[in-house]
């Protein structure tokens, strides 16, 4: 069965990359969540997609220029005004701690393509080990050097290269870098690519699959998982 991963949590209805979005995704029945990590000025792993806080919070500036204490004061829910409660930017350890209370899978995307955050990989791996979640975490990145480095540091944690353009025989590439899966943009994942990859033992989890026809296609072809903003819609389509 194709699993359903909630992209930045249940981001269709709740503020992306917040504990609220992750908890609501789990409550809705998602099999997994996808989130993004960056490093603060004082070296704390925080869950936010953009290099800047401007789009998703009431603050301005680069994540790397805030201390953890400063970034926690920002409101990550202010764009979704129906929420009365302020939502802070979570620390990665907060998410992993919550994961010890459930069985959800987590895809952690390392956002280190623009700023090569020094020591990010070690910090992420240390946290995964601290919370004993090796078997429930997948590490992905557009920075393939970074996930190869993660694989070299700890071969027990699954890695997945992200890519947005067509890649020739991506299962061969994945195997060559020790990755057990690939995360292509949904437009770069035709049925033949999905089938061949899965046949060679490489899991395929396309992102960000929101349209009904695309969801139906991936469920029909039998890929390992889809990454979607709307897990409720995806669950309804899968159940049909």
C-alpha positions as CSV (number, residue, x, y, z in Angstrom):
1,X,0.0,0.0,0.0
2,X,1.2,3.5,-0.9
3,X,1.9,5.5,2.3
4,X,0.8,9.1,2.8
5,X,3.3,11.6,4.0
6,X,2.0,15.0,5.1
7,X,4.2,17.7,3.5
8,X,5.4,20.1,6.2
9,X,2.6,18.5,8.2
10,X,-1.0,19.0,7.3
11,X,0.0,22.2,5.6
12,X,-3.2,22.6,3.5
13,X,-5.1,23.5,6.7
14,X,-2.5,24.4,9.3
15,X,0.6,26.5,9.5
16,X,3.4,24.5,7.8
17,X,6.2,23.0,9.8
18,X,4.6,23.5,13.2
19,X,3.7,21.0,15.9
20,X,0.1,21.8,15.2
21,X,0.5,20.7,11.5
22,X,2.3,17.5,12.5
23,X,-0.2,16.5,15.2
24,X,-3.2,17.2,12.9
25,X,-1.5,15.1,10.2
26,X,-1.2,12.2,12.6
27,X,-4.8,12.6,13.9
28,X,-6.0,12.6,10.3
29,X,-4.3,9.2,9.7
30,X,-1.2,10.2,7.7
31,X,1.5,7.5,7.8
32,X,4.3,10.0,7.9
33,X,5.3,13.6,8.0
34,X,7.8,15.6,6.0
35,X,9.7,18.5,7.5
36,X,12.7,20.8,6.8
37,X,15.6,21.6,9.1
38,X,18.0,24.5,9.4
39,X,20.5,25.8,12.0
40,X,20.2,28.9,14.2
41,X,23.0,31.2,15.0
42,X,23.7,29.2,18.2
43,X,23.6,25.8,16.5
44,X,20.0,24.6,17.3
45,X,18.2,22.5,14.7
46,X,14.9,24.2,13.9
47,X,12.0,23.2,11.6
48,X,11.5,25.7,8.9
49,X,11.5,25.5,5.1
50,X,12.8,28.9,3.8
51,X,16.3,30.3,4.6
52,X,14.4,33.4,5.7
53,X,11.6,33.6,8.3
54,X,9.7,36.3,6.3
55,X,7.2,34.1,4.4
56,X,6.0,31.9,7.2
57,X,6.4,34.1,10.4
58,X,5.8,37.6,11.6
59,X,9.6,38.1,11.6
60,X,12.2,39.2,9.0
61,X,15.7,37.9,8.3
62,X,17.7,34.7,7.9
63,X,17.2,31.7,10.2
64,X,21.0,31.6,10.6
65,X,21.1,35.1,12.1
66,X,18.6,34.3,14.9
67,X,19.5,32.6,18.2
68,X,17.1,29.8,19.2
69,X,15.6,32.0,21.9
70,X,15.0,34.8,19.4
71,X,13.5,32.5,16.7
72,X,11.1,31.0,19.3
73,X,9.5,34.4,19.9
74,X,8.2,34.5,16.3
75,X,4.7,33.4,15.4
76,X,4.6,30.7,12.6
77,X,0.8,30.8,12.5
78,X,0.1,34.4,11.8
79,X,-0.7,33.7,8.1
80,X,-3.5,31.4,9.2
81,X,-5.6,33.8,11.2
82,X,-8.3,31.3,12.2
83,X,-5.9,29.9,14.7
84,X,-6.2,31.8,18.0
85,X,-3.1,30.3,19.4
86,X,0.4,31.4,18.5
87,X,2.6,28.6,16.9
88,X,6.3,28.8,17.4
89,X,9.0,27.4,15.1
90,X,9.7,24.0,16.6
91,X,13.1,22.6,17.5
92,X,13.7,19.3,15.7
93,X,14.2,17.6,19.1
94,X,10.6,18.6,20.0
95,X,9.3,16.7,17.0
96,X,11.4,13.7,17.6
97,X,10.3,13.6,21.3
98,X,6.7,13.7,20.2
99,X,7.4,10.8,17.8
100,X,8.3,8.6,20.7
101,X,4.5,8.7,21.6
102,X,3.3,7.4,18.2
103,X,4.4,5.3,15.2
104,X,4.6,8.0,12.6
105,X,7.4,8.0,10.1
106,X,9.4,11.2,9.5
107,X,11.2,12.5,6.4
108,X,13.7,15.1,7.5
109,X,14.9,17.3,4.6
110,X,18.2,18.9,5.2
111,X,18.0,22.5,3.9
112,X,21.7,23.1,3.4
113,X,21.9,23.9,-0.3
114,X,22.0,27.7,0.1
115,X,23.9,27.8,3.4
116,X,26.2,24.8,4.0
117,X,25.4,24.6,7.7
118,X,28.5,23.2,9.3
119,X,27.9,20.2,11.5
120,X,24.2,19.9,10.6
121,X,24.5,16.2,9.6
122,X,26.1,15.2,12.8
123,X,23.6,17.1,14.9
124,X,20.6,15.5,13.1
125,X,22.1,12.0,13.4
126,X,22.9,12.5,17.1
127,X,19.2,13.5,17.8
128,X,17.8,10.5,15.8
129,X,20.0,8.2,17.9
130,X,19.1,10.0,21.2
131,X,15.5,9.3,20.6
132,X,16.1,5.8,19.1
133,X,14.2,6.6,15.8
134,X,16.6,5.1,13.2
135,X,14.0,2.9,11.8
136,X,11.4,5.7,11.4
137,X,13.4,8.5,9.8
138,X,14.4,9.1,6.2
139,X,17.0,11.9,5.5
140,X,16.5,13.7,2.2
141,X,18.1,16.7,0.6
142,X,18.7,18.5,-2.8
143,X,22.3,18.6,-1.5
144,X,23.3,15.1,-2.4
145,X,26.8,15.5,-0.9
146,X,25.1,16.0,2.4
147,X,23.1,12.8,2.3
148,X,26.1,10.8,1.1
149,X,27.9,12.2,4.1
150,X,25.0,11.1,6.4
151,X,25.2,7.7,4.9
152,X,28.9,7.4,5.5
153,X,28.4,8.5,9.1
154,X,25.5,6.1,9.8
155,X,24.5,3.4,7.2
156,X,21.5,2.3,9.2
157,X,19.5,5.5,8.5
158,X,17.7,5.6,5.2
159,X,18.7,8.4,2.8
160,X,16.9,9.8,-0.3
161,X,18.1,12.2,-2.9
162,X,15.6,14.9,-3.9
163,X,15.5,16.0,-7.5
164,X,13.1,18.2,-9.6
165,X,14.2,17.3,-13.1
166,X,14.2,14.1,-15.0
167,X,17.0,11.8,-13.9
168,X,18.1,8.9,-16.1
169,X,17.9,5.5,-14.3
170,X,17.6,7.1,-10.9
171,X,17.6,3.6,-9.2
172,X,21.2,3.1,-10.4
173,X,22.2,6.5,-9.1
174,X,20.5,5.8,-5.7
175,X,22.3,2.5,-5.4
176,X,25.6,4.2,-6.2
177,X,25.3,6.6,-3.3
178,X,23.9,4.1,-0.8
179,X,20.3,5.6,-0.9
180,X,17.4,3.2,-0.4
181,X,14.9,5.6,-1.9
182,X,14.4,8.6,-4.2
183,X,12.1,11.7,-3.8
184,X,11.5,13.1,-7.2
185,X,9.2,16.1,-8.0
186,X,5.9,14.4,-9.1
187,X,6.3,15.8,-12.7
188,X,9.7,14.0,-12.9
189,X,8.2,10.6,-11.9
190,X,6.5,8.9,-14.8
191,X,5.0,5.5,-14.2
192,X,7.9,3.6,-15.9
193,X,10.5,5.3,-13.6
194,X,8.4,4.4,-10.5
195,X,8.0,0.8,-11.6
196,X,11.6,0.3,-12.5
197,X,12.9,1.9,-9.3
198,X,10.6,-0.2,-7.1
199,X,11.6,-3.3,-9.0
200,X,15.2,-2.6,-8.2
201,X,14.3,-2.2,-4.5
202,X,14.5,1.6,-4.5
203,X,11.4,3.2,-2.8
204,X,9.8,6.2,-4.7
205,X,8.1,9.0,-2.8
206,X,7.2,11.8,-5.2
207,X,6.4,15.3,-3.9
208,X,4.2,17.5,-3.7
209,X,1.2,15.5,-5.0
210,X,-2.0,17.5,-4.5
211,X,-4.2,16.9,-7.5
212,X,-6.6,14.1,-7.6
213,X,-5.5,12.7,-10.9
214,X,-1.9,12.7,-9.8
215,X,-2.7,10.9,-6.5
216,X,-4.8,8.3,-8.4
217,X,-1.9,7.7,-10.8
218,X,0.6,7.1,-8.0
219,X,-1.8,4.9,-6.0
220,X,-2.4,2.9,-9.2
221,X,1.2,2.4,-10.1
222,X,2.0,1.4,-6.5
223,X,4.8,3.7,-5.4
224,X,6.0,3.5,-1.8
225,X,4.6,6.8,-0.7
226,X,3.3,10.2,-1.8
227,X,4.2,13.5,-0.1
228,X,1.1,15.8,-0.1
229,X,-0.1,19.0,1.5
230,X,-3.5,17.4,2.0
231,X,-3.3,14.0,3.7
232,X,-7.1,13.9,4.3
233,X,-7.8,14.2,0.6
234,X,-5.1,11.6,-0.2
235,X,-6.5,9.2,2.4
236,X,-10.0,9.5,0.9
237,X,-8.7,8.8,-2.6
238,X,-6.5,5.9,-1.4
239,X,-9.5,4.3,0.5
240,X,-11.7,4.5,-2.6
